[in-house]
Amino acid sequence: MRDLIDLIGRIFLATIFIFEAIDSTLYFDKTKLVMTEHGLTSSQNFLLYGAIFLLFAGGLMVLFGYRSTLGAILLLMYWVPVTFILHDFWNCPKDELREQSILFMKNFAIIGGLLMLAGKGSGRYSIKRLLATTRVH
């Protein structure tokens, strides 16, 4: 049962990153506008392509359980700075304070999940385990 819960948790955790990668790709120009609003004006294309790569690569690695620790680290490289840049509730006007603090704490919880995954590994139901136990004759 524990292995099944690990698999379901990985699926749920990976979904937000893969969705964000797809969203950032489909709405590339709108994402660049959001970056500008938050002061990220230099090297936008490089940063955005890098973010999309980290989101897709890390999300798929976590989803399939192949090198999930590396996948979690790739996602943390994106998620930690974005959390502090986009959800800086301590700098927000009072009418945005509650929403931004909730989003910040949600992202903080996701960071905790990624750290747990990085420390624990992908579990029994993963591509890594499948490749390690499959014998080719």
C-alpha positions as MATLAB code, in Angstrom:
seq = 'MRDLIDLIGRIFLATIFIFEAIDSTLYFDKTKLVMTEHGLTSSQNFLLYGAIFLLFAGGLMVLFGYRSTLGAILLLMYWVPVTFILHDFWNCPKDELREQSILFMKNFAIIGGLLMLAGKGSGRYSIKRLLATTRVH';
ca = [
       0.000    0.000    0.000;
       2.823    2.393    0.854;
       4.357    1.949   -2.603;
       1.047    2.763   -4.259;
       0.737    5.917   -2.149;
       4.280    6.912   -3.211;
       3.265    6.496   -6.865;
       0.056    8.520   -6.474;
       1.961   11.223   -4.601;
       4.562   11.437   -7.369;
       1.809   11.715   -9.990;
       0.090   14.543   -8.102;
       3.367   16.330   -7.395;
       4.579   16.096  -11.000;
       1.266   17.314  -12.423;
       1.663   20.920  -11.255;
       5.116   21.216  -12.840;
       4.199   19.600  -16.151;
       1.058   21.755  -16.313;
       3.103   24.896  -15.645;
       5.630   23.916  -18.345;
       2.815   23.474  -20.879;
       1.143   26.708  -19.774;
       4.412   28.660  -20.008;
       4.990   27.256  -23.487;
       1.475   27.986  -24.770;
       1.399   31.465  -23.227;
       5.055   32.324  -23.770;
       4.485   36.046  -24.408;
       2.043   36.431  -21.501;
       4.536   34.694  -19.214;
       7.197   37.188  -20.311;
       4.827   40.026  -19.371;
       4.420   38.540  -15.883;
       8.206   38.291  -15.637;
       8.468   41.983  -16.540;
       5.877   42.885  -13.889;
       8.065   41.188  -11.287;
      11.290   42.868  -12.379;
      12.756   40.083  -14.499;
      13.566   42.125  -17.591;
      17.019   40.866  -18.530;
      17.571   37.654  -20.531;
      13.861   36.794  -20.472;
      14.030   34.251  -23.291;
      16.954   32.445  -21.658;
      15.235   32.407  -18.266;
      11.914   31.266  -19.677;
      13.385   28.521  -21.857;
      15.452   27.405  -18.865;
      12.369   27.376  -16.644;
      10.386   25.352  -19.177;
      13.240   22.855  -19.441;
      13.505   22.483  -15.650;
       9.735   22.077  -15.336;
       9.395   19.490  -18.129;
      12.544   17.512  -17.343;
      12.072   17.560  -13.582;
       8.343   16.911  -13.811;
       8.765   13.908  -16.100;
      11.593   12.489  -13.989;
       9.425   12.723  -10.883;
       6.367   11.358  -12.690;
       8.126    8.276  -14.046;
      10.381    7.791  -11.049;
      13.527    7.836  -13.139;
      16.261    9.670  -11.254;
      13.545   11.302   -9.185;
      16.080   12.837   -6.793;
      17.699   14.691   -9.689;
      14.229   15.600  -10.978;
      13.277   17.010   -7.579;
      16.503   19.050   -7.493;
      15.798   20.451  -10.979;
      12.314   21.443   -9.857;
      13.663   23.025   -6.666;
      16.091   25.085   -8.770;
      13.038   26.637  -10.403;
      10.407   26.534   -7.651;
      12.356   28.113   -4.764;
      13.350   31.353   -6.533;
       9.954   31.661   -8.237;
       8.200   31.307   -4.883;
      10.177   34.180   -3.380;
       9.908   36.367   -6.499;
       6.235   35.901   -7.415;
       4.680   35.510   -3.974;
       6.560   38.126   -1.966;
       3.618   38.797    0.329;
       5.801   40.914    2.626;
       5.994   43.542   -0.161;
       2.358   43.329   -1.261;
      -0.354   45.898   -0.670;
      -2.811   44.962    2.062;
      -5.531   43.856   -0.392;
      -3.162   41.237   -1.913;
      -1.479   40.152    1.328;
      -3.774   37.245    2.179;
      -3.832   35.716   -1.312;
      -0.076   36.022   -1.831;
       0.732   34.610    1.610;
      -1.511   31.585    0.936;
       0.170   31.029   -2.458;
       3.589   31.390   -0.823;
       2.726   28.788    1.837;
       1.292   26.427   -0.819;
       4.544   26.659   -2.735;
       6.456   26.136    0.510;
       4.501   22.915    1.080;
       5.355   21.767   -2.452;
       9.017   22.484   -1.699;
       8.651   20.223    1.339;
       7.216   17.468   -0.852;
      10.103   17.796   -3.296;
      12.616   17.630   -0.445;
      10.933   14.487    0.888;
      11.075   12.929   -2.577;
      14.737   13.900   -2.978;
      15.567   12.300    0.358;
      13.422    9.195    0.042;
      13.613    8.349   -3.648;
      10.924    7.239   -6.062;
       9.750    4.062   -4.351;
       8.891    0.668   -5.748;
       6.704    1.704   -8.681;
       9.160    3.563  -10.863;
      10.979    3.248  -14.150;
      14.239    3.085  -12.212;
      13.060    0.024  -10.277;
      11.630   -1.556  -13.431;
      14.940   -1.143  -15.293;
      16.935   -2.442  -12.328;
      14.850   -5.619  -11.980;
      14.346   -6.457  -15.651;
      16.689   -9.119  -16.985;
      17.486   -9.212  -20.677;
      18.457  -12.597  -22.085;
];
